[in-house]
Amino acid sequence: NSFEDGGNSCAYDVAQEVKKLKALDISGIILDLRNNAGGSLNDVVEMSGLFIESGPIVQVKDRRNKPMLHEDKDKSVLYNGPFIIMVNHFSASASEIIAAAMQDYGRAIIVGSKSTFGKGTVQRFFDLDQGIRGYDDLKPLGNVKMTVQKFYRVNGGSTQLKGVIPDIILPDTYQYIETGEKEYDNPLAWTEIDPVPYEQHVVVLEHKDKVIQASNERVKNNKEFNLILDGAKQLKENRDKSVYPLKLNDYRAMIDRRNEESKKYDDILKNDIEGLSVTNLPSDLQKINMDESNKARNDEFIGDLKKDIYIEETLHIMRDMIKMERSFAALQDRVKS
Protein backbone atom coordinates (compact mmCIF):
# COMPACT_ATOMS: atom_id res chain seq x y z
CA ASN A 1 0.00 0.00 0.00
CA SER A 2 1.02 3.66 -0.12
CA PHE A 3 4.14 4.74 1.77
CA GLU A 4 2.15 7.83 2.76
CA ASP A 5 -0.33 5.60 4.58
CA GLY A 6 2.33 4.23 6.90
CA GLY A 7 4.46 2.01 4.69
CA ASN A 8 4.11 -1.34 3.00
CA SER A 9 1.81 -3.92 4.57
CA CYS A 10 1.43 -7.41 3.17
CA ALA A 11 -1.68 -7.97 5.32
CA TYR A 12 -3.28 -4.85 3.84
CA ASP A 13 -2.39 -5.94 0.30
CA VAL A 14 -3.80 -9.44 0.83
CA ALA A 15 -6.99 -7.96 2.28
CA GLN A 16 -7.43 -5.79 -0.82
CA GLU A 17 -6.98 -8.79 -3.12
CA VAL A 18 -9.48 -10.84 -1.10
CA LYS A 19 -12.01 -8.02 -1.44
CA LYS A 20 -11.51 -8.01 -5.23
CA LEU A 21 -12.07 -11.77 -5.35
CA LYS A 22 -15.19 -11.58 -3.18
CA ALA A 23 -16.61 -8.97 -5.53
CA LEU A 24 -16.37 -11.61 -8.28
CA ASP A 25 -18.31 -14.10 -6.13
CA ILE A 26 -15.51 -16.66 -6.00
CA SER A 27 -16.10 -20.09 -4.44
CA GLY A 28 -12.67 -20.68 -2.87
CA ILE A 29 -9.26 -19.11 -2.22
CA ILE A 30 -5.81 -20.69 -2.58
CA LEU A 31 -2.94 -18.84 -0.89
CA ASP A 32 0.33 -19.89 -2.54
CA LEU A 33 3.23 -19.58 -0.08
CA ARG A 34 5.67 -21.83 -1.93
CA ASN A 35 9.23 -20.48 -1.75
CA ASN A 36 8.03 -17.69 0.55
CA ALA A 37 10.76 -17.07 3.13
CA GLY A 38 8.56 -15.07 5.50
CA GLY A 39 8.30 -11.49 6.65
CA SER A 40 6.72 -9.35 9.36
CA LEU A 41 5.34 -11.06 12.47
CA ASN A 42 2.71 -8.35 12.96
CA ASP A 43 1.64 -8.68 9.32
CA VAL A 44 1.22 -12.45 9.48
CA VAL A 45 -0.88 -12.17 12.65
CA GLU A 46 -3.09 -9.57 10.98
CA MET A 47 -3.27 -11.62 7.78
CA SER A 48 -4.31 -14.75 9.67
CA GLY A 49 -7.08 -12.73 11.26
CA LEU A 50 -8.68 -12.15 7.86
CA PHE A 51 -9.87 -15.77 7.92
CA ILE A 52 -10.99 -16.30 11.55
CA GLU A 53 -13.09 -14.33 14.02
CA SER A 54 -10.38 -13.62 16.60
CA GLY A 55 -7.90 -15.51 18.73
CA PRO A 56 -4.25 -16.42 19.27
CA ILE A 57 -2.08 -16.92 16.18
CA VAL A 58 1.41 -17.66 17.52
CA GLN A 59 3.36 -17.79 20.78
CA VAL A 60 6.83 -16.27 21.09
CA LYS A 61 9.18 -17.26 23.92
CA ASP A 62 12.73 -16.48 25.00
CA ARG A 63 14.75 -18.67 27.36
CA ARG A 64 13.74 -16.86 30.56
CA ASN A 65 10.27 -15.34 30.32
CA LYS A 66 6.77 -16.71 29.88
CA PRO A 67 5.47 -17.07 26.33
CA MET A 68 4.14 -13.90 24.73
CA LEU A 69 0.90 -14.40 22.82
CA HIS A 70 0.30 -12.65 19.49
CA GLU A 71 -3.43 -12.49 18.84
CA ASP A 72 -5.87 -11.36 16.22
CA LYS A 73 -8.21 -9.10 18.18
CA ASP A 74 -10.43 -8.08 15.28
CA LYS A 75 -13.61 -10.17 15.45
CA SER A 76 -14.57 -9.48 11.85
CA VAL A 77 -13.96 -12.15 9.18
CA LEU A 78 -13.09 -10.93 5.70
CA TYR A 79 -13.42 -14.33 4.01
CA ASN A 80 -15.40 -17.31 5.31
CA GLY A 81 -15.27 -19.74 2.38
CA PRO A 82 -13.13 -22.78 1.47
CA PHE A 83 -9.44 -22.02 1.96
CA ILE A 84 -6.23 -23.82 0.95
CA ILE A 85 -2.63 -22.82 1.70
CA MET A 86 0.13 -24.15 -0.57
CA VAL A 87 3.63 -24.60 0.88
CA ASN A 88 6.89 -26.34 0.03
CA HIS A 89 10.32 -27.06 1.55
CA PHE A 90 11.28 -23.39 1.24
CA SER A 91 8.22 -21.87 2.93
CA ALA A 92 9.71 -20.44 6.12
CA SER A 93 9.20 -18.29 9.21
CA ALA A 94 6.06 -16.14 8.86
CA SER A 95 4.77 -18.40 6.06
CA GLU A 96 4.95 -21.29 8.51
CA ILE A 97 3.15 -19.25 11.17
CA ILE A 98 0.00 -18.66 9.10
CA ALA A 99 0.04 -22.23 7.73
CA ALA A 100 0.39 -23.66 11.25
CA ALA A 101 -2.32 -21.41 12.69
CA MET A 102 -4.84 -22.17 9.95
CA GLN A 103 -4.07 -25.89 10.28
CA ASP A 104 -4.47 -25.87 14.06
CA TYR A 105 -7.74 -23.96 13.82
CA GLY A 106 -9.01 -26.33 11.14
CA ARG A 107 -9.62 -23.27 8.97
CA ALA A 108 -7.63 -24.36 5.90
CA ILE A 109 -6.25 -27.45 4.25
CA ILE A 110 -2.47 -27.26 3.88
CA VAL A 111 -1.07 -28.71 0.64
CA GLY A 112 2.57 -29.18 -0.31
CA SER A 113 5.88 -30.98 0.17
CA LYS A 114 6.57 -33.30 3.09
CA SER A 115 7.34 -30.37 5.40
CA THR A 116 8.12 -26.67 5.35
CA PHE A 117 11.57 -25.22 6.07
CA GLY A 118 11.41 -25.38 9.87
CA LYS A 119 12.61 -21.88 10.77
CA GLY A 120 10.96 -21.31 14.13
CA THR A 121 13.41 -18.80 15.60
CA VAL A 122 13.61 -15.02 15.98
CA GLN A 123 16.86 -13.12 15.35
CA ARG A 124 17.87 -9.60 16.36
CA PHE A 125 20.80 -7.37 15.42
CA PHE A 126 22.82 -5.86 18.27
CA ASP A 127 24.94 -2.76 17.56
CA LEU A 128 28.40 -3.36 19.06
CA ASP A 129 29.09 0.38 19.16
CA GLN A 130 26.27 0.79 21.69
CA GLY A 131 27.55 -1.95 23.95
CA ILE A 132 31.23 -1.03 24.08
CA ARG A 133 32.49 2.24 25.54
CA GLY A 134 35.60 3.84 24.19
CA TYR A 135 37.62 2.42 21.31
CA ASP A 136 36.21 5.20 19.12
CA ASP A 137 39.16 4.85 16.78
CA LEU A 138 38.02 1.29 15.97
CA LYS A 139 34.36 2.12 15.37
CA PRO A 140 32.10 1.26 13.69
CA LEU A 141 32.48 -2.25 15.11
CA GLY A 142 29.46 -3.61 13.25
CA ASN A 143 26.54 -5.70 14.41
CA VAL A 144 26.02 -9.15 15.85
CA LYS A 145 22.98 -11.17 14.78
CA MET A 146 21.71 -13.36 17.60
CA THR A 147 18.84 -15.80 18.01
CA VAL A 148 16.76 -14.60 20.93
CA GLN A 149 13.33 -16.30 20.75
CA LYS A 150 11.37 -19.21 19.33
CA PHE A 151 7.97 -19.38 17.65
CA TYR A 152 5.39 -21.83 18.99
CA ARG A 153 2.07 -22.86 17.48
CA VAL A 154 -1.14 -22.34 19.40
CA ASN A 155 -1.14 -26.10 20.00
CA GLY A 156 2.18 -25.73 21.85
CA GLY A 157 4.52 -27.29 19.28
CA SER A 158 7.36 -25.34 17.71
CA THR A 159 7.79 -24.84 13.98
CA GLN A 160 11.54 -25.14 14.57
CA LEU A 161 13.13 -28.01 12.58
CA LYS A 162 9.87 -29.93 12.04
CA GLY A 163 8.17 -27.09 10.17
CA VAL A 164 4.54 -27.60 9.17
CA ILE A 165 3.56 -31.01 7.82
CA PRO A 166 0.83 -30.51 5.19
CA ASP A 167 -2.53 -32.29 5.35
CA ILE A 168 -1.96 -33.35 1.74
CA ILE A 169 1.62 -34.10 0.68
CA LEU A 170 2.44 -33.80 -3.03
CA PRO A 171 5.61 -35.42 -4.43
CA ASP A 172 8.47 -33.11 -5.32
CA THR A 173 12.14 -33.22 -6.28
CA TYR A 174 13.33 -33.11 -2.65
CA GLN A 175 11.04 -35.92 -1.46
CA TYR A 176 13.94 -38.09 -0.27
CA ILE A 177 16.46 -35.38 0.61
CA GLU A 178 16.62 -33.59 3.95
CA THR A 179 16.33 -29.81 3.59
CA GLY A 180 15.68 -26.82 5.79
CA GLU A 181 16.84 -25.52 9.15
CA LYS A 182 17.70 -29.00 10.43
CA GLU A 183 20.50 -29.22 7.85
CA TYR A 184 22.29 -26.17 9.27
CA ASP A 185 25.14 -26.41 11.77
CA ASN A 186 23.99 -26.26 15.41
CA PRO A 187 20.27 -25.46 14.94
CA LEU A 188 18.14 -24.98 18.05
CA ALA A 189 16.22 -28.11 18.98
CA TRP A 190 12.48 -28.64 18.54
CA THR A 191 10.69 -28.02 21.83
CA GLU A 192 7.13 -27.78 23.07
CA ILE A 193 5.27 -25.54 25.51
CA ASP A 194 1.72 -25.48 26.84
CA PRO A 195 -1.03 -24.95 24.26
CA VAL A 196 -3.40 -22.00 24.50
CA PRO A 197 -7.20 -22.11 24.07
CA TYR A 198 -8.27 -21.55 20.46
CA GLU A 199 -11.34 -22.20 18.32
CA GLN A 200 -13.07 -20.87 15.23
CA HIS A 201 -16.64 -21.13 13.99
CA VAL A 202 -16.15 -19.84 10.45
CA VAL A 203 -15.80 -23.16 8.62
CA VAL A 204 -15.93 -26.75 9.81
CA LEU A 205 -14.11 -29.08 7.42
CA GLU A 206 -16.65 -31.89 7.67
CA HIS A 207 -15.18 -33.98 4.85
CA LYS A 208 -11.45 -33.33 5.22
CA ASP A 209 -10.55 -37.04 5.29
CA LYS A 210 -12.48 -37.70 2.07
CA VAL A 211 -10.83 -34.73 0.36
CA ILE A 212 -7.39 -36.01 1.40
CA GLN A 213 -8.19 -39.55 0.23
CA ALA A 214 -9.42 -38.32 -3.17
CA SER A 215 -6.23 -36.31 -3.69
CA ASN A 216 -4.00 -39.23 -2.71
CA GLU A 217 -5.76 -41.43 -5.28
CA ARG A 218 -5.34 -38.84 -8.04
CA VAL A 219 -1.66 -38.33 -7.26
CA LYS A 220 -1.00 -42.08 -7.14
CA ASN A 221 -2.39 -42.42 -10.67
CA ASN A 222 -0.83 -39.24 -12.07
CA LYS A 223 1.95 -39.94 -14.59
CA GLU A 224 3.81 -36.68 -13.96
CA PHE A 225 3.78 -37.00 -10.18
CA ASN A 226 5.11 -40.55 -10.54
CA LEU A 227 7.89 -39.23 -12.78
CA ILE A 228 8.71 -36.59 -10.16
CA LEU A 229 8.96 -39.31 -7.50
CA ASP A 230 11.17 -41.37 -9.77
CA GLY A 231 13.41 -38.34 -10.36
CA ALA A 232 13.55 -37.66 -6.62
CA LYS A 233 14.78 -41.21 -6.01
CA GLN A 234 17.39 -40.77 -8.73
CA LEU A 235 18.56 -37.50 -7.17
CA LYS A 236 18.87 -39.18 -3.79
CA GLU A 237 20.91 -42.04 -5.26
CA ASN A 238 23.23 -39.63 -7.08
CA ARG A 239 23.76 -37.55 -3.95
CA ASP A 240 24.50 -40.61 -1.84
CA LYS A 241 26.97 -42.00 -4.36
CA SER A 242 30.47 -41.84 -2.90
CA VAL A 243 32.46 -43.86 -5.44
CA TYR A 244 33.31 -42.30 -8.81
CA PRO A 245 35.45 -43.60 -11.69
CA LEU A 246 38.88 -41.98 -11.83
CA LYS A 247 39.44 -42.64 -15.53
CA LEU A 248 38.21 -39.70 -17.59
CA ASN A 249 36.45 -41.82 -20.22
CA ASP A 250 34.62 -43.84 -17.55
CA TYR A 251 33.58 -40.66 -15.75
CA ARG A 252 32.27 -39.12 -18.97
CA ALA A 253 30.34 -42.32 -19.70
CA MET A 254 28.72 -42.12 -16.26
CA ILE A 255 27.68 -38.49 -16.86
CA ASP A 256 26.29 -39.42 -20.29
CA ARG A 257 24.22 -42.21 -18.72
CA ARG A 258 22.81 -39.81 -16.13
CA ASN A 259 21.96 -37.23 -18.78
CA GLU A 260 20.23 -39.88 -20.89
CA GLU A 261 18.23 -41.13 -17.89
CA SER A 262 17.16 -37.59 -17.00
CA LYS A 263 15.65 -36.90 -20.44
CA LYS A 264 12.39 -38.55 -19.40
CA TYR A 265 11.88 -35.71 -16.90
CA ASP A 266 12.42 -32.93 -19.46
CA ASP A 267 8.74 -32.27 -20.18
CA ILE A 268 7.60 -32.03 -16.54
CA LEU A 269 6.19 -28.54 -15.83
CA LYS A 270 6.98 -27.47 -19.42
CA ASN A 271 3.66 -28.06 -21.20
CA ASP A 272 0.38 -26.21 -20.74
CA ILE A 273 -2.12 -28.29 -18.79
CA GLU A 274 -5.26 -29.05 -20.75
CA GLY A 275 -8.30 -27.36 -19.24
CA LEU A 276 -6.30 -25.14 -16.85
CA SER A 277 -7.31 -21.55 -17.52
CA VAL A 278 -5.37 -18.72 -15.85
CA THR A 279 -6.38 -15.07 -16.14
CA ASN A 280 -5.73 -11.84 -14.28
CA LEU A 281 -8.46 -10.03 -12.42
CA PRO A 282 -10.05 -7.44 -14.73
CA SER A 283 -9.29 -4.71 -12.19
CA ASP A 284 -5.54 -5.49 -12.43
CA LEU A 285 -5.16 -5.63 -16.21
CA GLN A 286 -5.09 -1.87 -16.83
CA LYS A 287 -2.19 -1.36 -14.43
CA ILE A 288 -0.32 -4.40 -15.78
CA ASN A 289 -0.66 -3.30 -19.42
CA MET A 290 0.55 0.26 -18.73
CA ASP A 291 4.16 -0.90 -18.48
CA GLU A 292 5.92 -3.25 -20.92
CA SER A 293 8.20 -4.75 -18.26
CA ASN A 294 5.20 -5.42 -15.98
CA LYS A 295 3.36 -7.01 -18.89
CA ALA A 296 6.35 -9.23 -19.75
CA ARG A 297 6.73 -10.39 -16.13
CA ASN A 298 3.00 -11.04 -15.88
CA ASP A 299 2.97 -13.04 -19.13
CA GLU A 300 5.81 -15.21 -17.80
CA PHE A 301 4.01 -15.65 -14.47
CA ILE A 302 0.73 -16.66 -16.15
CA GLY A 303 2.62 -18.99 -18.50
CA ASP A 304 4.28 -20.78 -15.57
CA LEU A 305 0.96 -21.22 -13.76
CA LYS A 306 -0.58 -22.86 -16.83
CA LYS A 307 2.11 -25.56 -16.63
CA ASP A 308 2.00 -26.05 -12.84
CA ILE A 309 0.70 -29.52 -11.93
CA TYR A 310 0.76 -28.54 -8.25
CA ILE A 311 -1.73 -25.76 -8.99
CA GLU A 312 -3.78 -28.22 -11.04
CA GLU A 313 -4.01 -30.75 -8.20
CA THR A 314 -4.72 -28.03 -5.63
CA LEU A 315 -7.62 -26.86 -7.81
CA HIS A 316 -8.95 -30.43 -7.82
CA ILE A 317 -8.72 -30.40 -4.02
CA MET A 318 -10.57 -27.09 -3.87
CA ARG A 319 -13.32 -28.41 -6.16
CA ASP A 320 -13.71 -31.45 -3.88
CA MET A 321 -13.97 -29.18 -0.82
CA ILE A 322 -16.63 -27.03 -2.46
CA LYS A 323 -18.61 -30.00 -3.83
CA MET A 324 -18.59 -31.93 -0.55
CA GLU A 325 -19.49 -28.92 1.57
CA ARG A 326 -22.40 -28.07 -0.75
CA SER A 327 -23.63 -31.67 -0.61
CA PHE A 328 -23.38 -31.62 3.19
CA ALA A 329 -25.24 -28.29 3.38
CA ALA A 330 -28.01 -29.60 1.10
CA LEU A 331 -28.34 -32.72 3.25
CA GLN A 332 -28.57 -30.59 6.40
CA ASP A 333 -31.30 -28.48 4.80
CA ARG A 334 -33.29 -31.60 3.93
CA VAL A 335 -32.93 -32.91 7.48
CA LYS A 336 -34.13 -29.58 8.91
CA SER A 337 -37.15 -29.50 6.60
C-alpha positions in Angstrom: 0.0 0.0 0.0 1.0 3.7 -0.1 4.1 4.7 1.8 2.2 7.8 2.8 -0.3 5.6 4.6 2.3 4.2 6.9 4.5 2.0 4.7 4.1 -1.3 3.0 1.8 -3.9 4.6 1.4 -7.4 3.2 -1.7 -8.0 5.3 -3.3 -4.9 3.8 -2.4 -5.9 0.3 -3.8 -9.4 0.8 -7.0 -8.0 2.3 -7.4 -5.8 -0.8 -7.0 -8.8 -3.1 -9.5 -10.8 -1.1 -12.0 -8.0 -1.4 -11.5 -8.0 -5.2 -12.1 -11.8 -5.3 -15.2 -11.6 -3.2 -16.6 -9.0 -5.5 -16.4 -11.6 -8.3 -18.3 -14.1 -6.1 -15.5 -16.7 -6.0 -16.1 -20.1 -4.4 -12.7 -20.7 -2.9 -9.3 -19.1 -2.2 -5.8 -20.7 -2.6 -2.9 -18.8 -0.9 0.3 -19.9 -2.5 3.2 -19.6 -0.1 5.7 -21.8 -1.9 9.2 -20.5 -1.8 8.0 -17.7 0.5 10.8 -17.1 3.1 8.6 -15.1 5.5 8.3 -11.5 6.7 6.7 -9.4 9.4 5.3 -11.1 12.5 2.7 -8.4 13.0 1.6 -8.7 9.3 1.2 -12.5 9.5 -0.9 -12.2 12.6 -3.1 -9.6 11.0 -3.3 -11.6 7.8 -4.3 -14.8 9.7 -7.1 -12.7 11.3 -8.7 -12.1 7.9 -9.9 -15.8 7.9 -11.0 -16.3 11.5 -13.1 -14.3 14.0 -10.4 -13.6 16.6 -7.9 -15.5 18.7 -4.2 -16.4 19.3 -2.1 -16.9 16.2 1.4 -17.7 17.5 3.4 -17.8 20.8 6.8 -16.3 21.1 9.2 -17.3 23.9 12.7 -16.5 25.0 14.7 -18.7 27.4 13.7 -16.9 30.6 10.3 -15.3 30.3 6.8 -16.7 29.9 5.5 -17.1 26.3 4.1 -13.9 24.7 0.9 -14.4 22.8 0.3 -12.7 19.5 -3.4 -12.5 18.8 -5.9 -11.4 16.2 -8.2 -9.1 18.2 -10.4 -8.1 15.3 -13.6 -10.2 15.5 -14.6 -9.5 11.8 -14.0 -12.1 9.2 -13.1 -10.9 5.7 -13.4 -14.3 4.0 -15.4 -17.3 5.3 -15.3 -19.7 2.4 -13.1 -22.8 1.5 -9.4 -22.0 2.0 -6.2 -23.8 0.9 -2.6 -22.8 1.7 0.1 -24.2 -0.6 3.6 -24.6 0.9 6.9 -26.3 0.0 10.3 -27.1 1.6 11.3 -23.4 1.2 8.2 -21.9 2.9 9.7 -20.4 6.1 9.2 -18.3 9.2 6.1 -16.1 8.9 4.8 -18.4 6.1 5.0 -21.3 8.5 3.2 -19.3 11.2 0.0 -18.7 9.1 0.0 -22.2 7.7 0.4 -23.7 11.2 -2.3 -21.4 12.7 -4.8 -22.2 9.9 -4.1 -25.9 10.3 -4.5 -25.9 14.1 -7.7 -24.0 13.8 -9.0 -26.3 11.1 -9.6 -23.3 9.0 -7.6 -24.4 5.9 -6.3 -27.5 4.2 -2.5 -27.3 3.9 -1.1 -28.7 0.6 2.6 -29.2 -0.3 5.9 -31.0 0.2 6.6 -33.3 3.1 7.3 -30.4 5.4 8.1 -26.7 5.4 11.6 -25.2 6.1 11.4 -25.4 9.9 12.6 -21.9 10.8 11.0 -21.3 14.1 13.4 -18.8 15.6 13.6 -15.0 16.0 16.9 -13.1 15.4 17.9 -9.6 16.4 20.8 -7.4 15.4 22.8 -5.9 18.3 24.9 -2.8 17.6 28.4 -3.4 19.1 29.1 0.4 19.2 26.3 0.8 21.7 27.6 -2.0 23.9 31.2 -1.0 24.1 32.5 2.2 25.5 35.6 3.8 24.2 37.6 2.4 21.3 36.2 5.2 19.1 39.2 4.8 16.8 38.0 1.3 16.0 34.4 2.1 15.4 32.1 1.3 13.7 32.5 -2.2 15.1 29.5 -3.6 13.2 26.5 -5.7 14.4 26.0 -9.1 15.8 23.0 -11.2 14.8 21.7 -13.4 17.6 18.8 -15.8 18.0 16.8 -14.6 20.9 13.3 -16.3 20.7 11.4 -19.2 19.3 8.0 -19.4 17.7 5.4 -21.8 19.0 2.1 -22.9 17.5 -1.1 -22.3 19.4 -1.1 -26.1 20.0 2.2 -25.7 21.8 4.5 -27.3 19.3 7.4 -25.3 17.7 7.8 -24.8 14.0 11.5 -25.1 14.6 13.1 -28.0 12.6 9.9 -29.9 12.0 8.2 -27.1 10.2 4.5 -27.6 9.2 3.6 -31.0 7.8 0.8 -30.5 5.2 -2.5 -32.3 5.4 -2.0 -33.4 1.7 1.6 -34.1 0.7 2.4 -33.8 -3.0 5.6 -35.4 -4.4 8.5 -33.1 -5.3 12.1 -33.2 -6.3 13.3 -33.1 -2.6 11.0 -35.9 -1.5 13.9 -38.1 -0.3 16.5 -35.4 0.6 16.6 -33.6 3.9 16.3 -29.8 3.6 15.7 -26.8 5.8 16.8 -25.5 9.1 17.7 -29.0 10.4 20.5 -29.2 7.9 22.3 -26.2 9.3 25.1 -26.4 11.8 24.0 -26.3 15.4 20.3 -25.5 14.9 18.1 -25.0 18.0 16.2 -28.1 19.0 12.5 -28.6 18.5 10.7 -28.0 21.8 7.1 -27.8 23.1 5.3 -25.5 25.5 1.7 -25.5 26.8 -1.0 -24.9 24.3 -3.4 -22.0 24.5 -7.2 -22.1 24.1 -8.3 -21.6 20.5 -11.3 -22.2 18.3 -13.1 -20.9 15.2 -16.6 -21.1 14.0 -16.1 -19.8 10.5 -15.8 -23.2 8.6 -15.9 -26.7 9.8 -14.1 -29.1 7.4 -16.7 -31.9 7.7 -15.2 -34.0 4.8 -11.5 -33.3 5.2 -10.6 -37.0 5.3 -12.5 -37.7 2.1 -10.8 -34.7 0.4 -7.4 -36.0 1.4 -8.2 -39.6 0.2 -9.4 -38.3 -3.2 -6.2 -36.3 -3.7 -4.0 -39.2 -2.7 -5.8 -41.4 -5.3 -5.3 -38.8 -8.0 -1.7 -38.3 -7.3 -1.0 -42.1 -7.1 -2.4 -42.4 -10.7 -0.8 -39.2 -12.1 1.9 -39.9 -14.6 3.8 -36.7 -14.0 3.8 -37.0 -10.2 5.1 -40.5 -10.5 7.9 -39.2 -12.8 8.7 -36.6 -10.2 9.0 -39.3 -7.5 11.2 -41.4 -9.8 13.4 -38.3 -10.4 13.5 -37.7 -6.6 14.8 -41.2 -6.0 17.4 -40.8 -8.7 18.6 -37.5 -7.2 18.9 -39.2 -3.8 20.9 -42.0 -5.3 23.2 -39.6 -7.1 23.8 -37.5 -3.9 24.5 -40.6 -1.8 27.0 -42.0 -4.4 30.5 -41.8 -2.9 32.5 -43.9 -5.4 33.3 -42.3 -8.8 35.5 -43.6 -11.7 38.9 -42.0 -11.8 39.4 -42.6 -15.5 38.2 -39.7 -17.6 36.4 -41.8 -20.2 34.6 -43.8 -17.5 33.6 -40.7 -15.8 32.3 -39.1 -19.0 30.3 -42.3 -19.7 28.7 -42.1 -16.3 27.7 -38.5 -16.9 26.3 -39.4 -20.3 24.2 -42.2 -18.7 22.8 -39.8 -16.1 22.0 -37.2 -18.8 20.2 -39.9 -20.9 18.2 -41.1 -17.9 17.2 -37.6 -17.0 15.7 -36.9 -20.4 12.4 -38.6 -19.4 11.9 -35.7 -16.9 12.4 -32.9 -19.5 8.7 -32.3 -20.2 7.6 -32.0 -16.5 6.2 -28.5 -15.8 7.0 -27.5 -19.4 3.7 -28.1 -21.2 0.4 -26.2 -20.7 -2.1 -28.3 -18.8 -5.3 -29.1 -20.8 -8.3 -27.4 -19.2 -6.3 -25.1 -16.9 -7.3 -21.5 -17.5 -5.4 -18.7 -15.8 -6.4 -15.1 -16.1 -5.7 -11.8 -14.3 -8.5 -10.0 -12.4 -10.1 -7.4 -14.7 -9.3 -4.7 -12.2 -5.5 -5.5 -12.4 -5.2 -5.6 -16.2 -5.1 -1.9 -16.8 -2.2 -1.4 -14.4 -0.3 -4.4 -15.8 -0.7 -3.3 -19.4 0.5 0.3 -18.7 4.2 -0.9 -18.5 5.9 -3.3 -20.9 8.2 -4.7 -18.3 5.2 -5.4 -16.0 3.4 -7.0 -18.9 6.4 -9.2 -19.7 6.7 -10.4 -16.1 3.0 -11.0 -15.9 3.0 -13.0 -19.1 5.8 -15.2 -17.8 4.0 -15.6 -14.5 0.7 -16.7 -16.2 2.6 -19.0 -18.5 4.3 -20.8 -15.6 1.0 -21.2 -13.8 -0.6 -22.9 -16.8 2.1 -25.6 -16.6 2.0 -26.0 -12.8 0.7 -29.5 -11.9 0.8 -28.5 -8.2 -1.7 -25.8 -9.0 -3.8 -28.2 -11.0 -4.0 -30.8 -8.2 -4.7 -28.0 -5.6 -7.6 -26.9 -7.8 -8.9 -30.4 -7.8 -8.7 -30.4 -4.0 -10.6 -27.1 -3.9 -13.3 -28.4 -6.2 -13.7 -31.4 -3.9 -14.0 -29.2 -0.8 -16.6 -27.0 -2.5 -18.6 -30.0 -3.8 -18.6 -31.9 -0.5 -19.5 -28.9 1.6 -22.4 -28.1 -0.7 -23.6 -31.7 -0.6 -23.4 -31.6 3.2 -25.2 -28.3 3.4 -28.0 -29.6 1.1 -28.3 -32.7 3.3 -28.6 -30.6 6.4 -31.3 -28.5 4.8 -33.3 -31.6 3.9 -32.9 -32.9 7.5 -34.1 -29.6 8.9 -37.2 -29.5 6.6 
